[in-house]
Amino acid sequence: MAKLLLAFIACVLAMTPTASADANPQWIILKVRRVQVAPERADRTPWDAATDRGRTGCHARGAVVSPSEGLPTFLCLGATKQRDRDASAPDLFVEVSFGDTKFRTTVAPDTLNEAFDFPIAVPLEAVPAAGAELRVLDLDDDINGGELVGAVRVKPQQLRDALTGSPLLNLAADRVEKLHVEVRRYDEPKALPPFKFAVNQNPVATASYVRAGELVTIEARGTYGVRGTKEQIGPNGYRAGAANPNNRREFETANHGGALAYIGSPTELHASLLVGPCMYAIAPVPGQLHVGVNDKEIRNNRGAVEFTTKVSLPTVAQWRMGGSLTCAKPDTTSSPLTRELVLARIETAYLASIRLCYKDYLRRNPNARGKVTLSLTVDGTGRTIQGDAQGFSRDVDICINKLMPSWKFQIPRDGEGKPTTSSFAVPLLLQP
């Protein structure tokens, strides 16, 4: 009897669907490994003039900052060309697109051949039937654009075949002689213990490494002082009434002394994160996670912050949406999108990029101040489909206009709770 019962149970189990990795979206790591391009354009002219690059310093990236358009991302360029490179060679970078979701590597100056090693976590479900597009470009004066050197597409089946065969894809097109892409299954990062940060130092690197497309969650706790007094604050810092001169670059209008983080080195391609007590974000770039507090005058600081970090997979919807949120953000998915919510999203997610447009203008007009009106239309997916900045100056308006197409908001809804399209006009005051 017992044998018959065991046989019956075995038969039932055999007919019952079991959970497996295939039941969930399969994730891969797509790594841009190496690029080699032809020594000159098809018309035999050199890629670049043999002069120093016009732009230096760190610049906010605009429309190509995906999937994390809501996460300020900065590209830092050195002050001089590298002596051991060819000044007439292109300043290479690669843009990888999965439909509307895009990633962009750092820039390799003055070279025909460069190893990028830029890993991206990708759900195979999100790769369009037409394939992922990889565009090799030569950086131009516009930090968000470039001259196309060549473009290739990698179909979903090619990615799946690479998982079971050779992981290295050797691609070529146009003036791109070699584009090496590595495809491997996603491996879950190891959990790491909390990291203690002494606030009397500049931001430092943690042991956490984040790949583009991964979900990074950061918690901060502790009390400390940043003003040389006995007054204690927490990870929220002081409430920002105005820009504090001791705030760190890219966080000028954020709470002074608040917890912050960078994905990647602050002096290279990186994303800036306002942490507070807790936040999570989809990484737009890979890199070591750096943590710190929003204060440049660190000599009189006392105390420490304990940071707990976790790197994991987002949902496919989160990966497509991108951006960053506080962990305690209330669920507003069924509430209407209001002008106040639009303004709050701009102030928390996009103001850093807007102020960089303004700061570029201040170099030529140090006393410039005034109001800019942001007119935008948000569609039923939360994307900005029309955007126009007017009222400050032509240069600043144009700079902000380049940023607006990548902005994302809560989905607007009608009286029945259904997704709809809504338009808003939001004024912002820009002053030193």
N, C-alpha and C positions, 0 to 999 in steps of 0.2 A: 504493500500500500504506500509506504514511504517513498519507494522508488517511483511509483506512478505519480505521486504528488510532485516530486522534484522534477520529473519529466514535463509535467503540465506547466509548472512555473517557468521552466527553461523555455518552453514553447511560447508562453505569453511574452516573456522578455524579448524573445527573438522577433516577435511581431510588433513590439512597442518601439516607436521612433525614439532614438537616443540623441541627447544633445551632443553636438560636436562643434569643432572650430568652423566647419563649413556652414553651420546654421547661422553664424554671425558674419558680418562683413569681414572679408579677409583683408588684412593690412600688410603692406609691404614697406620696405625702406628703399626708396629710389635715390641713389646718390649720383650727383654729377661729379665725375671723377676728373677728367682731363679734356682740354680743348686745344686743338691745333688748327690754325687758319692759314690761308695763303698769304704770302709776303706782301701782296698789294691787291688793290681792287681789280675787278675784271677789265677795266679800261687802262690798267697798268699805272695808275696813280697811287701814291702812298696813302695809307689809311689816315694818318695825322700829320700835321705840320710839326716840324722838329723844334717846337717851343714848349715852354712850361705850360702845364694845364692851367686854365683860367680860374677854375674853382678850387678852393681849398677849404679845410675845416669840415665840420659836420653839418649835413643838410638833411632836412626832413624829406622822406620819399612820399610821393603822392599817390597817383591812381594805381600804381602797380604794387602797392603794399597790401597784398592779399595772402592768405585769407584774412589776415588780421588788420583790416583797414582801421579798426577802432583802437589799435595799439600803436602809439607813436614809434616809428621806425626810422633810424638815422644811418646815413652812409657817410663815413668819415674819409676824406681824401687828404693825402700828405701835401706839404707845402711845396715840395720840389719833385721833379721826376727822378726816378732811380738811375744812378750813374751807370750801372752795369746793364741797362736795358736800352733798347732801340727807341729813340724818341719818336720816330716816324711810324712805329708799330701801334696797333690799336690798343685802347684801354678796354679790355675784354670783360664782359659779364654775360651771364646766361639767365634768361627768364623762362621759367617752366610753368605752363598753363594747363589747368584741368578745367576746361570751360571757363567760368567766371572766376575761379580760384587760381591765384597766381603766386609764385614765389620767385625771388630774384637773388642771385648770388652777390657776393661782394665784387668789387672791381679789381682786376689785375692790370696795373698800368704798364704800358709800353712793352707788350709782349705778343708773340705769335703762338706761344705754347705755354699753357699754364695748368697746374693741378689745383682744382677747386676743393674737392672732397666736401661737397655740400649735401648732407643727407636730409631727406624729406620723408616723413611718415605719411603714407597715402592709402586710403581705402580703395581697393580695386573697384568697388561699386561706384566710386565717384569719377572714374576715368571714362570720358566720353567714348562713344562707339568710334568716333573719328580719331581717337587717340589723344594722348598727352602731347602737347606741342612744346618743343624746346627751341628757343630762339637765341642765337648767339649774336651779341650786339657790341658795337664800339661806342663807348660813352661819349656823348656830345655835351655842349654847354648846359643843356637842359638836363638836370640831374635825374629826371624821371623818364628821359627818352634816350634814344641812341640810334646809330646807323645800323641797319640790319646787315649782318655778315652772311648769315644763312640760317635756315630753319628746317627742322625735321619733326616727324610725328612718330610716336611709338604707340601701336595699337594695344588694346587690352590683352589680346592673345599673345603678343610678343612678351608682355610682362609675365604672363602665366607660364609661358614656355621657359623663360629665364629662371623661374623658381625651381623647375625640375631639370633643367639642363645647365648650360654655361651661364653664370650670373652676369657676365660682362657683355654689354651690347656695344659694338663698334659701329658708330653711325657717321654719315657724311652727307653734305648737301651744299650746293652753291660754292661759296669760298671757304666753307668749313671742311677742312681735310680730315679731321678726326674729332669725334665727340664720343668719349667713353662714358657710358652710363652703367652703373652696377645696380642689380635688382636682387634683393634678399628678403626673406621673411622677416616680419617684425619680431624683435626680441624685447621682452618687457625689461625695463631698467630695474636695477636692484634698489631696494628701499635703503635710505640713508638716515643716520641719526640726526637729531637737531643740531643746528650750527649756532654757536654763540659769537655774536659780533660786538666788540667793544666800540662804543660810539665815538671815541676820540681818535678815529682813523677814517680814511677815505674808504669808499666801497671796496670790498675784497671779493675774490673768487671763492666759491664754495666747491664742494666735490660733485655737485649736480651738473650733469651735462644734458642739454635739451636739444632734441632734433626738431627742425622746422615741422610744423603740423602736429606736434605733440601737445598735450594738455599739461600745463605746469600749474600746480597749486602751491601757494606760499602763505604760511601763517606766521605772524610776528607777535611776540608777547614780551612783557617786561616794562619796567619804569626806568627813566634816565633823565639827565639834564643836558641841555645844549646851550645854556646862556651863562654859565659860570656862576649860577646861584644855586640855592638849595631847592628851587622849584623843580618838581618832577612832572614829566609828561609820559604818555604811552605812544604806541605805534601810530596813532592818529595824528600826533603832532599838535601844533597850535593851529587853531582855525584860521584860514587864510582870509584876511580882510583886504590885503593888497600884496603886491609882489614884495618879497623880502630880499634885500640885497645879499643876504648870506645863503639864500637858496642855491641849490646846484643848478648848473645849466640844464635845460630841458624840463626843469621843475620849478621855474621862477614863480608861478602863480599858485603852486600847490602848498599844502600845509607845511609850515616850517618845522623841521625836526621829525617829520613823519617817516615811516619805514618805506623804503623804495628798493627796487631791484633792476638789474639789466640782464637781458639774455644776450650773450656775446660781450666782447670787450667794449667799454665805453669809448675807446679811441678807434674802434673799427666799425664794421657793420653791426648794429645792435638794435634792440627794442628796449624802450624805457617803460617801467612798470611802477605805478603807484600801488603800494601794498596795503598800507594801513594795518589793521589787525589781521585781515585775510583777503586774498583775491585769487582768482584763477584766470588763465589766459591761454589762447591758442598761439603757440610760438610762430611768428612769421619768419624767423631766421634761426639757424642752429647756433649753439655756442655754450660756453660755460656760464653758469648762473652766478651773477655778482649780487651782493646785498649790501645795504648801507642805510644811512638816514639822510634826510634832506637838509644838509648843513655843510657849508664850505669852511666855516671858522670852527675847526674841530679841536683846537688846543685846549679850550676850557670845558670840553664835554666830559661828562662823568656817567658811568653805568654801562649797561649792555642790553642788547636785544637778542632774544633767542628766536631764530628762524627755523621753521620746519617746512621742508620742501618735499613735494611729491611730483614725479613725472610719470604720466600714464597716457592712455589713449582717450581721446574725446569720443563723443558720438559722431556719426557722420554729419548730422545736422549742425553740431557745434563746429566741426571742422570746416564746413562750408561757410558758416556765418562768421567765425573768427571773433576777434576782439577780446576784451577783458571785462570782468565783472567782479564786484565785491561778493564774497561768499554769502553774505547775509542779504543780498539783493532780493526784494520781494518779487513774487511772481505777478507780473503785470501783463501776461500774454493775452488776457481776455479783456483788459481795460482799453479805452480809446487812447490813441496817441495825441497828446496835447502839445501846445506851443511850449509849455513849461517843461515837459519831458524832453522835447527836442533841444531846448536850450541847455538843460542839464546834461544831456548826452554830449553836446558840442563842448561844453565846459570841461567835462571829465575826460573825454576821449580824444578830442580834436583840437583843443585850444593850444596845446604845445606846438603843433604844426602851424597853426594860424599865426602864432606869435613869432615864429621863425620868419615867415613872410614879412611881418612888420619889422623885425629886427634888421633884416637885409635893407629895408627902406630907410631905417634910422641911420644907417652908416652914411647916407647921402643927405638926409634931412633930420638932424639930431633932435629937433624940437617938434617933429610932426606928431600930432595926436588927433583923434577924431573918431567918428562912428562909421562902421561899415554895416550894411544891411545884407543879411544872407537870406535870399529867397530860394526855397527848395521844394521839390515835390517828391514824396516818398510813395513807392508803389506797394502792392499787396504782399510783397516779400520782405519789406523793410529796406529796400535799396533806394538810394537817391537817383532818380531818373532824370531830373532837371535841377540844375543848381546855378545860381548867379549871385556874385558878390558885387555890390556897388556902393559908392559913396565915400570911399577913403581916398584912394589914388589909383591911377591906372595900373601901376606896377603891382601894388598890393592886391588889388581886385583880381588881376589876372592870375597871380600866384595862388590865391585862395580858390579861384575857379578851377584850377588844376587839381586841387585836393578834393573838392566836393563830390565828384562822381564816385569816389570809393567809400563814401560815408554810408553807414548802415544804422538803422534805428529799429525800435520796437515796431512790430507790424501794426499799421493803422487799421482800425476796424469800424464798421458802421454800427447803427443802432441795434442790429441783430447779432453783433459779434462776428460778422463775416469780414474777411480781409478786403480792404478797399484802397483807394489812392487818395492821399491828402496833401495839401500844399500849406506852407508856412512861411512867414517872414519874421526873421529874428535879428534884432539889432545888437551889435557888440561894440563896446567902447574900447579903443586901442590907445593906450598911453604908456609912456616910459615907466 
